[in-house]
Amino acid sequence: MSDEVVSVESHTEKPRTREDHVRQWEAALAKSGKKLPDGVEELTDQEVFSAMWSELKKHVTPEEQPTVFAN
């Protein structure tokens, strides 16, 4: 074995909570002039997550892809 020292770094984010998803959903709805529906606290985590993504994807702006020329 080698005596070489190896260093490893990890740059991970903490998992998002239900409250984080509700805030993201609320922000996405605000872009459409809407508000969170009544009874959000009664929705399952999956329902909140799905609704958040459904609303977020309405506001996605595709980025212009660069043109690559092969020689």
Backbone as ProteinMPNN parsed JSONL, in Angstrom:
{"seq_chain_A": "MSDEVVSVESHTEKPRTREDHVRQWEAALAKSGKKLPDGVEELTDQEVFSAMWSELKKHVTPEEQPTVFAN", "coords_chain_A": {"N_chain_A": [[0.827, -1.185, 0.0], [0.316, 2.262, -0.511], [1.746, 5.159, 1.067], [0.508, 7.45, 0.632], [-1.513, 10.281, 1.193], [-4.962, 10.731, 0.974], [-7.494, 13.001, 0.237], [-10.893, 13.65, 0.677], [-13.732, 15.425, -0.287], [-17.058, 16.441, 0.373], [-19.841, 17.827, -1.121], [-22.72, 18.209, -0.49], [-26.223, 18.857, -0.366], [-28.469, 19.514, 2.317], [-31.267, 17.387, 2.842], [-34.365, 18.465, 1.483], [-37.141, 19.761, 3.239], [-40.638, 19.131, 3.914], [-41.795, 21.602, 4.433], [-40.035, 23.264, 3.033], [-40.67, 22.511, 0.417], [-43.335, 23.332, 0.297], [-42.988, 26.087, 0.535], [-41.582, 26.589, -1.854], [-43.522, 25.841, -3.707], [-45.502, 27.708, -3.101], [-44.156, 30.063, -3.872], [-43.887, 29.594, -6.623], [-46.577, 29.506, -7.377], [-47.254, 32.148, -6.836], [-46.054, 33.47, -8.941], [-47.867, 33.061, -10.922], [-49.932, 34.487, -10.01], [-51.458, 33.196, -8.142], [-52.571, 31.517, -5.114], [-51.72, 29.324, -2.364], [-53.725, 26.384, -2.111], [-56.611, 25.832, 0.009], [-56.322, 23.713, 2.858], [-53.762, 22.613, 2.605], [-52.145, 21.505, 4.55], [-53.304, 19.061, 4.914], [-52.654, 17.544, 2.749], [-50.731, 14.876, 1.311], [-47.161, 14.269, 1.534], [-46.217, 13.541, -0.986], [-48.226, 14.528, -2.662], [-47.939, 17.284, -2.233], [-45.313, 17.634, -3.194], [-45.604, 16.824, -5.904], [-47.504, 18.713, -6.829], [-46.029, 21.032, -6.451], [-43.906, 20.695, -8.326], [-45.406, 20.544, -10.684], [-46.361, 23.143, -10.89], [-43.959, 24.621, -10.845], [-42.695, 23.837, -13.248], [-44.127, 25.214, -15.146], [-42.987, 27.655, -15.29], [-40.457, 27.498, -16.288], [-37.655, 28.547, -18.076], [-36.231, 27.777, -21.016], [-32.766, 27.364, -21.647], [-30.594, 28.844, -24.03], [-28.88, 26.725, -26.138], [-25.41, 26.159, -26.721], [-23.765, 26.383, -29.905], [-21.902, 23.877, -31.304], [-19.109, 23.246, -33.198], [-17.677, 20.679, -35.072], [-14.41, 19.765, -35.952]], "CA_chain_A": [[0.0, 0.0, 0.0], [1.004, 3.542, -0.578], [1.595, 6.029, 2.227], [-0.051, 8.686, 0.115], [-2.726, 10.736, 1.872], [-6.019, 11.096, 0.037], [-8.506, 13.831, 0.868], [-12.176, 13.602, -0.019], [-14.695, 16.423, 0.167], [-18.431, 16.2, -0.048], [-20.622, 19.06, -1.221], [-24.107, 17.811, -0.656], [-27.207, 19.694, 0.294], [-29.344, 18.815, 3.255], [-32.551, 17.064, 2.197], [-35.399, 19.49, 1.652], [-38.261, 19.337, 4.068], [-41.982, 19.407, 3.394], [-41.976, 23.052, 4.508], [-39.28, 23.829, 1.914], [-41.45, 22.275, -0.802], [-44.53, 24.188, 0.348], [-42.531, 27.456, 0.221], [-41.286, 26.638, -3.298], [-44.82, 25.774, -4.388], [-46.137, 29.012, -2.89], [-43.45, 31.039, -4.704], [-44.246, 29.32, -8.019], [-47.966, 29.934, -7.56], [-47.278, 33.614, -6.833], [-45.693, 33.927, -10.29], [-49.102, 32.975, -11.722], [-50.958, 35.254, -9.328], [-52.297, 32.274, -7.379], [-52.186, 31.246, -3.732], [-51.85, 27.924, -1.971], [-55.116, 25.993, -1.864], [-56.976, 25.508, 1.387], [-56.109, 22.313, 3.216], [-52.422, 22.136, 2.235], [-51.628, 20.672, 5.641], [-53.933, 17.735, 4.834], [-52.104, 16.839, 1.597], [-49.568, 14.029, 1.59], [-45.899, 14.84, 1.054], [-46.148, 13.309, -2.436], [-49.152, 15.47, -3.315], [-47.3, 18.598, -2.174], [-44.168, 17.596, -4.107], [-46.116, 16.774, -7.287], [-48.123, 20.0, -7.146], [-44.946, 22.011, -6.543], [-43.23, 20.538, -9.616], [-46.345, 20.887, -11.76], [-46.405, 24.602, -10.996], [-42.618, 25.125, -11.177], [-42.337, 23.61, -14.654], [-44.822, 26.202, -15.976], [-42.2, 28.886, -15.311], [-39.097, 27.191, -16.713], [-37.223, 29.203, -19.302], [-35.131, 26.983, -21.577], [-31.558, 28.11, -21.967], [-30.078, 28.691, -25.386], [-27.76, 25.784, -26.164], [-24.346, 26.641, -27.588], [-23.511, 25.643, -31.143], [-20.549, 23.3, -31.295], [-18.666, 22.815, -34.53], [-16.617, 19.666, -35.047], [-13.407, 19.959, -37.027]], "C_chain_A": [[0.866, 1.241, 0.0], [0.76, 4.332, 0.705], [0.989, 7.369, 1.838], [-1.357, 9.032, 0.834], [-3.728, 11.189, 0.822], [-7.072, 11.886, 0.811], [-9.775, 13.794, 0.022], [-13.085, 14.658, 0.579], [-16.067, 16.067, -0.368], [-19.183, 17.521, -0.025], [-22.077, 18.687, -1.493], [-25.007, 18.777, 0.093], [-27.984, 18.851, 1.294], [-30.65, 18.516, 2.532], [-33.58, 18.156, 2.481], [-36.562, 18.918, 2.44], [-39.583, 19.63, 3.356], [-42.225, 20.914, 3.371], [-41.225, 23.762, 3.385], [-40.074, 23.692, 0.619], [-42.7, 23.154, -0.842], [-44.134, 25.621, 0.015], [-42.219, 27.603, -1.264], [-42.578, 26.644, -4.103], [-45.523, 27.119, -4.29], [-45.492, 30.085, -3.762], [-43.797, 30.844, -6.179], [-45.675, 29.758, -8.311], [-48.065, 31.452, -7.629], [-46.919, 34.179, -8.198], [-46.897, 33.916, -11.223], [-50.234, 33.772, -11.097], [-51.91, 34.39, -8.522], [-51.77, 32.143, -5.957], [-52.318, 29.751, -3.46], [-53.319, 27.585, -1.731], [-55.361, 25.752, -0.379], [-56.678, 24.03, 1.639], [-54.748, 21.755, 2.84], [-51.885, 21.187, 3.295], [-52.214, 19.263, 5.628], [-53.409, 16.922, 3.651], [-50.931, 15.963, 2.027], [-48.318, 14.726, 1.073], [-45.791, 14.693, -0.464], [-47.054, 14.263, -3.193], [-48.564, 16.88, -3.336], [-46.164, 18.665, -3.188], [-44.623, 17.626, -5.57], [-46.729, 18.107, -7.706], [-47.068, 21.083, -7.307], [-44.276, 21.917, -7.91], [-44.132, 20.874, -10.796], [-46.386, 22.392, -11.978], [-45.042, 25.158, -11.411], [-42.307, 24.972, -12.666], [-43.074, 24.547, -15.608], [-43.965, 27.45, -16.179], [-40.747, 28.663, -15.723], [-38.806, 27.905, -18.03], [-36.051, 28.405, -19.871], [-33.942, 27.877, -21.924], [-31.154, 27.833, -23.405], [-28.863, 27.77, -25.337], [-26.681, 26.302, -27.118], [-24.224, 25.771, -28.84], [-22.078, 25.161, -31.114], [-20.249, 22.798, -32.68], [-17.555, 21.806, -34.388], [-15.677, 19.925, -36.219], [-13.175, 18.678, -37.774]], "O_chain_A": [[2.006, 1.234, 0.464], [-0.282, 4.198, 1.346], [0.966, 8.306, 2.636], [-2.202, 8.163, 1.052], [-3.391, 11.933, -0.099], [-7.487, 11.488, 1.9], [-9.72, 13.896, -1.203], [-13.198, 14.776, 1.799], [-16.202, 15.465, -1.433], [-19.163, 18.242, 0.972], [-22.576, 18.843, -2.607], [-24.596, 19.424, 1.057], [-28.133, 17.639, 1.133], [-31.094, 19.307, 1.699], [-33.647, 18.693, 3.587], [-36.91, 17.744, 2.315], [-39.615, 20.297, 2.322], [-42.79, 21.443, 2.414], [-41.716, 24.752, 2.842], [-40.148, 24.628, -0.177], [-43.074, 23.66, -1.9], [-44.857, 26.307, -0.707], [-42.55, 28.622, -1.871], [-42.7, 27.384, -5.08], [-46.074, 27.613, -5.273], [-46.19, 30.924, -4.331], [-43.98, 31.82, -6.907], [-45.951, 30.318, -9.372], [-48.869, 31.987, -8.393], [-47.412, 35.24, -8.582], [-46.944, 34.668, -12.196], [-51.363, 33.745, -11.586], [-53.039, 34.795, -8.246], [-50.671, 32.597, -5.639], [-52.944, 29.016, -4.223], [-54.07, 28.407, -1.206], [-54.429, 25.5, 0.385], [-56.774, 23.204, 0.731], [-54.589, 20.537, 2.763], [-51.246, 20.185, 2.976], [-51.669, 18.364, 6.269], [-53.691, 15.727, 3.558], [-50.229, 16.276, 2.988], [-48.402, 15.658, 0.273], [-45.33, 15.606, -1.149], [-46.683, 14.754, -4.258], [-48.676, 17.589, -4.337], [-46.058, 19.626, -3.95], [-44.076, 18.379, -6.376], [-46.495, 18.576, -8.82], [-47.18, 21.946, -8.178], [-44.094, 22.932, -8.583], [-43.671, 21.425, -11.796], [-46.438, 22.861, -13.115], [-44.972, 26.068, -12.237], [-41.725, 25.869, -13.276], [-42.684, 24.665, -16.769], [-44.184, 28.214, -17.12], [-39.903, 29.538, -15.528], [-39.603, 27.868, -18.968], [-34.983, 28.364, -19.26], [-34.101, 28.991, -22.424], [-31.347, 26.734, -23.924], [-27.925, 28.014, -24.578], [-26.991, 26.819, -28.191], [-24.541, 24.582, -28.824], [-21.151, 25.947, -30.921], [-21.014, 22.032, -33.266], [-16.589, 22.042, -33.663], [-16.105, 20.259, -37.324], [-12.371, 18.644, -38.706]]}, "name": "protein", "num_of_chains": 1, "seq": "MSDEVVSVESHTEKPRTREDHVRQWEAALAKSGKKLPDGVEELTDQEVFSAMWSELKKHVTPEEQPTVFAN"}
